[in-house]
């Protein structure tokens, strides 16, 4: 019970990016008005999801206006100015300006189409104010990195003729930039904000409702009942529970501080070093962004970008996500074996049967979601809507954890606050993507990348990996994906990569950048809970995720891992991939039944490389070599144990005599 209360307390304080003390606190009627505003926003989206949306530009404008308004009310320009009345008044001016700009778009949405490319003076004024408001709101929520990138691309759009020849373009006047970024669906109100306003807010609400109604605790108890008691149980429990929890939240940070509040202290108590405990949770929580349905919010944008059903993205992502968690489970199992770490005592682990019997209904909303998405082929937003409705109905029936009216509205408020970060990131990303379209940078970058890679696929994949990891040090996952989807993914497709494989490739490395030093923010969160050194924790997380860095290369060269191809090809590729990942993991950890020598580590690692490609000959060679090595180690280990037993027996006889 203490652990459950602790995780709920952690969730309460860390569910949004506003948990670091920056958020303004209000009292009385002002606080009530802000709460009402935050509740109206998600209610509007629930209503439009079921009954239908207004005009696209109007709908996205309403979504952005709510986000801007809440950001300027709740977040001061800096933490130091949190209590400044002067800046509160100035922020109220920004709130009014946000509302006025939103109303201007709503009133003139139809006219914008008629005068596309021919803005009037009012368009210049409101467009300029809107762009500045988006950039400033992004700075307050996400820091300087993304706004700086947006400003650089704005400057680039204006000053194209002054750049080096390879990057130069004709340049754009203010009217062209305002028309593209503010008066159309190509810039701020583009695909990213469209996904945020139609899908992401629904899934964020679904995540908060599931957590508030007890689903998080159910998944945690289920993971502990399944594997908490085996060798290295707490670490494996962290992997499984984080995968289940993170597949709903889609946030590595929220995942670390929520599930980590239980799993990290438990790992430390049973013998894991603080840096390993923090690293395991950080790696699992980051990998959870690769798991459907939310996939770090990028899955929805990916479906829109590729022009394919969302269900197709989900199906393609399932096997790579499973491979990630298999590799991590093997890694932590061998880590536990090396250090002889036991699991949670059986008496402390909950009963699996009892857990299922008492909480099976918590899984129904997710099962309904997948059924509606993959079988009935509902849109993601409507599927999420009905999953929310089912979660509410179940909660009303379930007396044990029934939400009060006040708690219900609190969940809506949290959903609104939780949507702010992703909404403003999508709007700011629209500035960057719109600048690509204006300047023609996308096609130009493709030619540059092909020239750098000399037309070879592997060097280009490595360049894409490096770009994603560097960008991931400061940008949200969805922004990284959107930028690389424009700059890099088309180049990969030009070199023969299947489109969905190209887009998943850049997405994967955008996600994994959260645990790659030196700026591994997910590992830093884990280190904070574990009380360990952040850099040591991040390097440990990087080691644990080594196999994960190989998986994207695997599905680029083997599209059958994305369930593309015949059934026999898919099954063969999955089998060889699992064995290959296990082999590489053994090589990294240097342990089978006991520690192995360096040359054996290199050999088993080589076996794994041979198994990455589903080629029949290389797979047979890899499997045979791996089997022989494991058999040799098994016999050697048994012989060593027998010698030790004989030695101990002989020594005991001498002592008796």
Residue pairs with C-beta under 8 A, 6 or more apart in sequence:
3 261
3 262
3 266
4 217
6 261
6 262
7 216
7 217
7 220
7 258
7 259
7 261
7 262
9 261
10 257
10 258
10 260
10 261
11 211
11 216
11 254
11 257
11 258
13 19
13 257
14 253
14 254
14 257
14 258
15 208
15 254
15 414
15 417
15 418
16 414
16 417
16 418
16 420
16 421
17 141
17 142
17 253
17 420
17 421
18 74
18 75
18 417
20 79
21 79
21 82
22 75
22 76
22 79
22 82
23 74
23 75
24 73
24 74
24 75
24 76
24 82
24 88
25 31
26 34
34 70
34 73
34 74
35 409
35 413
37 66
37 69
37 70
37 73
38 70
38 412
38 413
38 416
38 417
39 409
39 412
39 413
39 416
40 66
41 66
41 70
41 201
41 416
41 419
42 201
42 205
42 412
42 415
42 416
42 419
43 412
44 62
44 66
45 63
45 197
45 201
45 202
45 205
46 202
46 205
46 385
46 388
48 54
48 59
49 198
49 202
49 381
49 382
49 384
49 385
50 382
50 385
53 59
53 198
54 62
55 109
55 110
56 185
56 189
56 194
57 105
57 109
57 112
57 185
57 189
58 105
58 106
58 109
59 197
59 198
60 185
60 189
60 193
60 194
60 197
61 102
61 105
61 106
61 109
61 189
62 102
62 106
62 197
63 193
63 196
63 197
63 201
63 423
64 102
64 134
64 188
64 189
64 193
64 197
64 423
64 427
65 98
65 99
65 101
65 102
66 416
67 137
67 419
67 420
67 423
67 424
67 427
68 94
68 95
68 98
68 102
68 133
68 134
68 137
68 424
69 95
69 98
69 99
70 416
70 417
70 420
71 137
71 140
71 141
71 420
71 424
72 91
72 92
72 94
72 95
72 98
72 137
72 140
73 91
73 92
73 95
74 417
75 140
75 141
76 82
76 84
76 87
76 88
76 91
76 140
77 87
77 91
77 140
81 87
94 133
94 136
97 129
97 133
98 133
100 126
101 126
101 129
101 130
101 133
104 122
104 126
105 112
105 126
112 123
112 183
112 184
116 179
116 183
116 184
117 175
117 176
117 179
118 175
118 179
119 127
119 175
119 178
119 179
119 183
123 178
123 179
123 182
123 183
124 174
124 175
124 178
126 182
127 178
127 181
127 182
127 183
128 174
128 178
130 182
130 188
131 154
131 181
131 182
131 188
131 431
134 188
134 424
134 427
134 428
134 431
135 147
135 150
135 151
135 428
135 431
136 147
137 424
138 146
138 147
138 150
138 424
138 425
138 427
138 428
139 147
141 420
141 421
141 424
141 425
142 421
142 424
142 425
142 428
142 476
143 474
145 474
145 475
146 425
146 428
146 429
146 474
146 475
146 476
146 479
147 428
149 432
149 475
150 428
150 431
150 432
153 431
153 432
153 435
153 436
154 177
154 431
154 435
156 163
156 167
156 435
156 439
156 441
157 171
157 172
157 177
157 435
157 438
157 439
158 171
158 172
158 174
158 177
159 171
160 167
160 168
160 169
160 170
160 171
160 172
160 439
161 168
161 169
161 170
161 171
162 168
163 169
166 444
166 448
167 441
167 444
169 439
169 440
169 441
172 180
172 438
172 439
176 438
177 438
180 186
180 187
180 434
180 437
180 438
181 187
181 188
181 430
181 431
181 434
181 435
182 188
182 189
185 191
185 194
186 433
186 434
186 437
187 430
187 431
187 433
187 434
188 427
188 430
188 431
188 434
189 427
189 430
190 430
190 433
190 434
191 301
191 304
191 305
191 433
192 301
192 425
192 426
192 427
192 429
192 430
192 433
192 478
192 482
193 423
193 426
193 427
193 430
194 304
195 297
195 300
195 301
195 304
195 426
196 297
196 419
196 422
196 423
196 426
197 423
198 381
199 300
199 380
199 381
199 384
200 297
200 300
200 419
200 422
200 423
200 426
201 415
201 419
201 423
202 380
202 381
202 384
202 385
202 388
203 250
203 293
203 294
203 297
203 380
203 384
204 250
204 415
204 418
204 419
204 422
205 384
205 388
205 411
205 412
205 415
206 248
206 365
206 369
206 384
206 387
206 388
206 391
207 248
207 249
207 250
207 294
207 418
208 411
208 414
208 415
208 418
209 388
209 391
209 392
209 395
209 411
209 415
210 216
210 248
210 362
210 365
210 366
210 391
211 248
211 249
211 258
212 403
212 407
212 410
212 411
213 362
213 391
213 394
213 395
213 398
213 401
213 403
214 359
214 362
214 398
214 400
214 401
215 248
215 362
215 363
215 365
215 366
215 391
216 245
216 258
216 259
217 359
218 355
218 359
218 362
218 363
219 241
219 244
219 245
219 362
220 237
220 241
220 245
220 259
220 262
221 350
221 355
221 359
222 241
222 244
222 352
222 355
222 356
222 359
223 236
223 237
223 240
223 241
223 244
224 233
224 237
224 241
224 344
224 349
224 350
225 349
225 350
225 351
225 352
225 355
226 240
226 352
227 233
227 236
227 237
227 240
227 343
228 234
228 236
228 237
228 343
228 344
228 349
229 343
229 344
229 345
229 346
229 349
230 236
230 343
231 333
231 336
231 337
231 341
231 342
231 343
232 332
232 333
232 335
232 336
232 337
232 341
232 343
233 270
233 342
233 343
233 344
233 349
234 263
234 266
234 267
234 269
234 270
234 272
234 343
234 344
235 263
235 267
235 272
235 276
235 277
235 280
235 332
235 335
235 336
235 341
236 329
236 332
236 333
236 343
237 263
237 266
237 344
238 259
238 260
238 263
238 264
238 267
238 280
238 281
238 284
239 280
239 284
239 325
239 328
239 329
239 332
240 325
240 329
241 259
241 263
242 255
242 256
242 259
242 263
242 281
242 284
242 285
242 287
242 288
243 284
243 287
243 288
243 291
243 325
244 288
245 255
245 258
245 259
245 288
246 252
246 255
246 284
246 285
246 287
246 288
246 289
246 291
247 288
247 291
247 292
247 293
247 294
248 293
248 294
248 366
249 255
249 258
249 288
249 294
250 289
250 294
250 295
250 296
250 297
251 289
251 296
252 282
252 285
252 286
252 288
252 289
252 296
252 511
252 514
252 521
252 522
252 525
253 285
253 521
253 522
253 525
255 284
255 285
255 288
256 281
256 282
256 285
256 522
256 525
256 526
256 529
257 525
257 529
259 281
259 285
260 278
260 281
260 282
260 285
260 525
260 526
260 529
261 529
263 277
263 280
263 281
264 277
264 278
264 281
264 526
264 529
264 530
265 529
266 344
267 276
267 277
267 280
267 281
268 274
268 277
268 530
270 341
270 342
270 343
270 344
271 339
271 341
271 342
272 280
272 339
272 341
273 532
274 527
274 530
274 531
274 532
274 537
275 527
275 530
275 532
275 533
275 536
275 537
275 540
276 335
276 540
277 526
277 530
277 532
278 523
278 526
278 527
278 528
278 529
278 530
278 532
278 537
278 540
278 541
279 515
279 523
279 526
279 537
279 538
279 540
279 541
279 543
279 544
280 328
280 332
280 526
280 541
280 544
281 526
281 529
281 530
282 514
282 515
282 520
282 522
282 523
282 525
282 526
282 527
282 537
282 538
282 541
283 328
283 515
283 522
283 523
283 541
283 544
283 545
283 548
284 325
284 328
285 522
285 526
286 511
286 512
286 514
286 515
286 522
286 541
286 545
287 321
287 324
287 325
287 328
287 511
287 545
287 548
289 295
289 296
289 477
289 511
289 514
290 296
290 317
290 320
290 321
290 324
290 508
290 511
291 317
291 321
291 325
292 299
292 313
292 314
292 317
292 318
292 321
292 370
293 299
293 314
293 366
293 369
293 370
293 373
293 380
295 313
295 317
295 507
296 477
296 478
296 481
296 507
296 510
296 511
297 422
297 477
297 478
298 477
298 478
298 481
298 482
298 507
298 510
299 310
299 313
299 314
299 317
300 310
300 380
301 478
301 481
301 482
301 485
302 313
302 481
302 485
302 500
302 503
302 504
302 507
303 309
303 310
303 312
303 313
303 380
305 482
305 485
305 503
306 313
306 499
306 500
306 503
308 500
309 377
310 373
310 379
310 380
311 373
311 374
311 377
312 500
313 500
314 373
314 374
315 374
315 563
316 500
316 504
316 562
316 563
316 564
317 504
317 562
318 563
319 555
319 561
319 562
319 563
319 574
319 577
320 504
320 508
320 551
320 552
320 554
320 555
320 561
320 562
323 547
323 551
323 554
323 561
323 577
323 578
323 581
324 547
324 548
324 551
326 578
326 581
326 582
327 547
327 548
327 551
327 581
327 582
327 584
327 585
328 544
328 545
328 547
328 548
330 581
330 582
330 585
330 586
331 544
331 547
331 585
331 588
331 589
332 544
334 585
334 586
334 589
334 591
335 341
335 589
337 591
338 589
338 591
338 595
343 349
361 394
361 398
362 394
364 390
364 394
365 387
365 388
365 390
365 391
365 394
366 387
368 383
368 386
368 387
368 390
369 383
369 384
369 386
369 387
372 378
372 382
372 383
372 386
372 387
373 380
373 383
378 386
392 408
395 401
395 402
395 403
396 402
403 411
421 476
422 476
422 478
425 476
425 478
425 479
426 478
428 479
429 478
429 479
429 482
429 483
432 479
432 482
432 483
433 482
433 483
433 486
435 441
436 442
436 486
436 487
441 487
442 486
442 487
442 490
443 490
445 487
445 488
445 491
446 487
446 490
446 491
446 494
449 460
449 463
449 464
449 487
449 488
449 491
450 460
450 491
450 494
450 495
452 459
452 460
452 463
453 459
453 460
453 463
455 495
457 492
457 495
457 496
457 497
457 556
460 491
460 492
460 495
461 492
461 505
461 552
461 553
461 556
463 488
464 484
464 488
464 492
464 505
464 506
464 509
465 509
465 549
465 552
467 484
467 487
467 488
468 480
468 484
468 506
468 508
468 509
468 510
468 513
469 509
469 512
469 513
469 516
470 513
471 479
471 480
471 483
471 484
471 510
471 513
472 480
472 509
472 510
472 511
472 512
472 513
472 514
472 516
473 513
473 516
473 518
473 519
474 519
475 483
477 507
477 510
477 511
477 514
480 506
480 510
480 513
481 503
481 506
481 507
481 510
484 506
484 507
484 510
485 503
485 506
488 502
488 506
489 499
489 502
489 503
489 505
489 506
490 502
492 501
492 502
492 505
492 506
492 556
493 499
493 502
497 505
497 556
498 559
498 562
498 564
500 562
500 564
501 555
501 556
501 559
501 562
502 556
504 552
504 555
504 562
505 552
505 555
505 556
508 548
508 551
508 552
509 549
509 552
512 545
512 548
512 549
513 520
514 520
514 521
514 522
514 523
515 522
515 523
515 538
515 541
515 542
515 545
516 538
516 542
517 523
517 535
517 538
517 539
517 542
518 535
518 538
520 537
520 538
520 541
520 542
522 541
523 534
523 537
523 538
523 540
523 541
524 534
524 537
524 538
526 532
526 537
526 541
527 533
527 534
527 536
527 537
527 538
528 534
530 537
543 588
546 584
546 585
546 588
547 581
547 584
547 585
547 588
550 581
550 584
550 612
551 581
553 612
554 561
554 577
554 580
554 612
555 561
555 562
557 612
557 613
558 573
558 577
558 612
558 613
558 614
559 565
560 569
560 570
560 572
560 573
560 574
560 614
561 570
561 573
561 574
561 577
563 570
564 570
569 614
572 614
572 619
573 614
576 611
576 612
576 613
576 614
576 619
576 622
577 611
577 612
577 614
579 611
579 622
579 623
579 626
580 607
580 608
580 609
580 610
580 611
580 612
580 622
581 608
582 608
583 604
583 605
583 607
583 608
583 611
583 622
583 626
584 605
584 608
584 609
585 608
586 592
586 596
586 601
586 604
586 608
587 601
587 602
587 604
587 605
587 608
588 605
590 596
590 598
590 601
592 604
592 629
592 630
592 633
592 634
592 637
593 633
593 634
593 637
594 633
594 637
594 640
596 604
596 633
600 629
600 633
603 625
603 629
604 626
604 629
606 625
607 622
607 623
607 625
607 626
607 629
608 622
608 626
609 622
610 618
610 619
610 621
610 622
610 625
611 618
611 619
611 622
611 623
611 626
613 619
